[in-house]
C-alpha cells in the first residue's frame, strides 16, 4: 500500500491553498489524502465539550476546520479518498509524527494570524527542518501554485548529487508530463590554480565543466529509469540559493535535498533550503537525504 499524503490545516487561507494543492497532487499520483488539525486543548477521550461565553470548545472548532477543509478537497477531486482527523498535541509534533507514515507532508507558508508577504510560518519551517519524509510548503505566485509553467526545477547537490531529490523530481516530471530542469550552481574559488591543459589561464572553465559532469553523473540512473522525461541540465555560476530562487519564477515546483542538521536550538535547515522556503516563487519540496 502506498503511503498517503498528509496536509495540515488551521483554517488560514494559506492552509486551504495547501489542501487544494495536496488533493491535486493526490489525484495526480492516485494516492489517498489525510487532512489533519493539531489541537492542544480538550482532546482527551471523553472530555466534556466545554463552552465559554457561548463559544464552542477548541475541539469543536478544530473539528469544524478539518472537516470543512476535507469537504473542500472532496469537492475538488471526488475520486480521491480524503479522510480528516483532529490530532492531539502541538502542530509541529503532530505533523512530524504523521510524517513517519506519509508519502509527503504538505503545509501552507503561513498559519492563522500570519500576514501576507511576511516570511515563512514557524510551524512550516520547523516541520521542514526535521523532515521525516518529503515536506512540501505551498507558496509562491499564482502561476507557480497553479502549475501553469510546465516545468519542475531540481537542485543538484555536491558531492553525492542528492539522488533522493533527483528521483523525486523525475517521478513528478513524469506524472505531470512536464520538463525537468536539473541545476547545479558553481563558483570559481579565488586564486584557483587548476592546471588542466584545456583550462590553463581560464580556471572558470574547469569549474563549469566540473559542474556539467556532476549533473550528468547525478541524473544518469534516473534518465535510464524515466526515459520519457524531458531533461534540461544547467550549470550556472553563482550561489545555489540565489540561482535556484531566481529560477523558481519559471517553475511549478522546486525540489532540493537536505540533511537533517541539529544545533543548540534543535533541527535546522541549511541556507539553500531555508532561502527557498522564504523566497521561492513556487511550491518548495525538501527531501530528506541520508547522512
PyMOL commands that set and color helices and strands:
alter all, ss='L'
color gray80, all
select helices_A, chain A and resi 13-29+58-76+91-99+122-130+142-146+163-176+203-225+240-250+271-279
alter helices_A, ss='H'
color red, helices_A
select strands_A, chain A and resi 4-8+33-39+82-88+102-108+135-138+151-155+179-186+230-237+253-258+261-263+266-268+283-288
alter strands_A, ss='S'
color yellow, strands_A
deselect
rebuild
show_as cartoon
